[in-house]
Amino acid sequence: MKSNLTGVYMIINLVNHKVYIGSSARCLKDRGFYHQKLLRKNKHHSIYLQRAFNKYGEDNFEFFILDCVEPEFCVSTEQWWINMMQSADKRYGYNMCPKAGSSLGRKLERPQKPKAPMSDYTRKLLSDSQKGVPKSKEHAAKVGRKQWMAISQYDLEGNFIRHWDSVTEAQRVPGISNITKSLHNIRPHASGYIWKFKT
């Protein structure tokens, strides 16, 4: 992961698939470490996420980038993802507030680097195909931002239609929406198409 990426991220519970959505207008990588440090110290501001972390354990949570955007668009894009993933609904997520907030101007502590790489099970949640999915954080940095975020569109027979640079780009097209749940294997398809992370 590039050290200066800004945008929207997700923390997912690998057991029940509930999510926490947030954004960083400074550095997504540092934001992930910051959440990890608070959760380990039992001091996270989301009581729901903290309780789940305590119950299921650190190994059952993963941090992912959902959308890379410029700092001025972080809050509005975060709001879009909160609405789409319904993360402020306790049945689906851990966000305490349904309204996105800004972390601009907030000084973050820099926690230690996570010990464990992303698990194979989590990769399966993100895509039906394992091809092209980074095998480690070092590999992700080599692959680069564009390929990491790019997605592919297929018809219901599995025939390739086209590539998109991001989820946001694809969903600007009228009639295409809610494709993230397909990407995360929560639904088999969305808007009449199959979606996968670009290989």
N, C-alpha and C positions, 0 to 999 in steps of 0.2 A: 504494500500500500504506500502510495506517495505520502510524504510527511505533511504536505501542505494542502491536502484535499479538504474541502468544506462541503457541507450538505446534510443529508438526512440519514439516520442510521436506525437499526432495529436491534433490540435484544430479545432473543426468542428462547422460550422454555421448550426444550426438546422432548419433554414428557407430555405436556398438555397443549403445546403449540400456542400458548398465550404469548403476547408480544408487548414490548415497551418501545414506543417511538420517540425519538428526539432529534435534535439538529445541533450542528456546531458551525458557527460562522468563523471559527479560527482554525481548528485542526481536528479532524475526525479521529485520527489515531489517538491523540491525547485524551479525547473525550471518552473513548472506550476504556483507556487505562483509569481514568478518573472514576467512572462508574464502578469498575472492578474494585478499586481501593475502598470506596464507600461501602459497597456490599460486603466486602471482607471484614470491615470494621463494624458492621451492623448499624450504619449511619445513613443509609440511602434515603432520599426525600420521599420516594414512593414506598409507602408502607406495604402496598400489595406486592411490589417486586421484591422488597426485602424479605417479606414473610415466605414468599415462594423460593427465594434463593436459600433461605435457612432450611426450608423443608426438603427441597430436592437436591441441593448441593451445587457447588460451582461447576462441576463437570457437565451438568445438564443445562447450561446456558451458553449461548453463543452470540457474538456481536457481529452484525453485518452492515455494510453500506447499502442503502436502498437507492439513493439518488445523489449525484454530485452536482451541486449548483453553486452559483456565486453567492457570497455572504448576504447580499441584500435580498436574495430570494429564499433564504433558509427557512424563515418562519412560515411563509405562505406555503412552501412545499411540504414542510413538516405537518401543517394543518391538513393538507390534502391527504397525506399518508395516514394521519390519525383517523380521519373520516373513513378512508377506504378500508383500513384494517380494523376499524371499530375498536381501537386499542383503549379508549376511555370507557368502554363497556366492560364491566368486571367479568363478564362471561368469556371475553375474547382477549383482554389485555390488562396491562398494569399501569397505564397512565392515570394519574389522579385527577387531572383536569382535561376536559374535552377541547380546551383552547390552547393552541400552541403558544409558547413563550419564547422570548429571545434570550440568548446567553451573551449577546454583544456586550463587551465591557466587563465581563465577569472573569476574574482571574482564577484559573484552574491549577490545582496541584498536579504534579507529574508523578503518577504511581509507577511501580515497577512493571516491567514488561511481563505479559502473561506467560506462564510456564508451558501451557499445552497448546499445540496447534489446533486448528479447526478439525473436528472429528469427521470421519467418513459418513456417519449417519446424518450429520447436518448437511453435508454436500448433497445427499440424496433428497433432502427436503427442498433444496433450492433448484433442483433440475432433474428431469427424467434421465438425461444423458450426463455421464460423467466426463465426456470428452471436452477438453478445453477448460475445465474447471481447475483453477490453481490448486496444486497439491500442498502448498505451504505459503506462508506470508512472503518468503523470499521470491518464490515463483510468481506470486501475484504482482510483486513490484516489477518484475521483468516483463510480464504480460502487458502491464500498463493500464491506465484508466479506461480507455475507450473499449478495449476488448473485454475487460472485466465487467463493464456495465451493459455491453451490447446484448441484444436478444434476437431470436429468430422466430419467424411466424410460419406456421404450417396449416394446411387444411386438415379436416378431420380424418382424411385418409393417410395423413403423414407426409403429404407432398409439400416440399419447400415452396414458400411464396416469396419471402424477402427478409433481409436483415434490417434491424433498427438500432440506432446508436444508444437508445435508452428506453426505459418504460415510459417516461414522460413524452418522448417524441412519438411513440406509437399511439398513445392515448389522446394525442391531439387530433387524430383522425376521427371524424364523426362515426359513431357506431361501434367504436372500440373502447372498452372500459373494463375495469376490474380484472386485468390480466395478471396481476401479481399473485393471486391465489392459485392460478394455473402454474406460474413459474415455481411456486413453492410446493407444488403437488397437493395443495389443499383441494383443488378442483381439477378434473381431467382436462377441461378446456374453458375458454372464456370468449364471449362475443362470436362464437361459431368457429373459433380457431384453436389450435394447440400452440402453446408458447414455450420456448426453451431458451436458456442462456446460450449465447452464441458460441459455437464450437470452432 
